[in-house]
Amino acid sequence: MPTLPPKHDKQLLEQRRRMKQRQRQRDKYQPLLHTARWESLRAAYRQSHPLCFRCAENGLIAASEDVHHDPPRGSKEFRERKLSGYEWDTLRAVCKKCHGEIHQQEEKDLG
């Protein structure tokens, strides 16, 4: 039967710390995503960018379904530039598949 690593395992503690930090960042920006202002901006951006930018870079055609912040909300660059999350030039239209892949890569990069 597999055994769990001891609670004092430094790698495990660091992993838990990073997970808590990412959750705090998500909690901090969650209210942004549930505002009329964001929904309006998101709809306008998708209307003006109907295709997924990432698929297009790979020679594919896919409809945009989401809007991604680049740099990611909560990132060091996002904070240093004092971005609000509503800047048009920091948005990217993406399909659901690419949006998920982008977030997975960001999670790997953070930890």
N, C-alpha and C positions, 0 to 999 in steps of 0.2 A: 504494500500500500504506500502511495507517495506521501512524503512528509512535507509540511509547510516550512518555509525558511523561518528562522527565529525573528522575532519582532525587531531585534536590534540590527538586523542585516542592513548595512548602509545602502546597498543598491535598492532594496525594497523600500526603505524609508524615503530615499530620494524620488523614487517613482511615485509614491503616495503624495509627496510634497508637490511634485509637478502636476499631478492629477487635480489636487485641490486648487492649485493656482489657476489651472485652465478653467475649472468650474467657476471660480470667482470671476474670471474674465468674462465667461459666457453670461453669468448672472448680471454682471454690470451692464452689458450691452443688450440684454434681452429686451428691456423696455423700448429701446430704439426701434426694434423690429415690429412693434405692435402699436405704431402711431399712424395717424392719417397722413402725416407728412411723409413718413417712409413709404407707405403703401402707394401714395401718389407718385413719389420719385421713382420707385421701383417699376411701376406700370409705365411711366413715361420713358424710362431707360430701356425697358424691354421692347417697347413699341419702336424706339429708334434704333435698337440693336436686336433684330429678330433672330439672329443666329448665334449659336454658341461660339465664342471667340476661340476657345481651346480646340474644339473640333475643327474649326476653320484652319487653324494653324497646322493641323495634321491632315489637311486635304479632305476633310469630311464635312457633311452638311447635316446639322441638327438644330432644331428650334431651341431658342433660349427658353428656359423654364424658371430660372432663378437669377438673382443678381448677387455677385460676390464682391466683397470689399478687397481691394488690393492697393496698399498693404492691408493685411488682415486686421480687423478690430482687435485691440488689445496688444498688438505687436509693438516692439520698441519704436519702429519707424512711425507707426500710427500716433503714438504718444509724443514723440519728438516733434512731429509736424503739427501737433495740436489739432488733429483732424476731428471733425464732429461726427463723421459717418454719413453726411449728406452731400459730400462733394462729388459732383458728376464725374470728374476726371479720375476718381479712385474706384469707380465701379466697373465691373466686368459682367457681361451677359454670358450665362453658362447653362448647359443642360443639367439635369439632375445627376446623371452619371459623373460628369466632369466635376460638378460641385462637390460631390462626395469624395472623389479622388483628391481634389485640391485640399479639402479639409483633412483627409488622412495623411497627406504629405506634410501639411503644416504641423499636425500632431507629432509626426516622426521628427521633424526638424526641431521642435521645441523640446523634445525629450528623448 
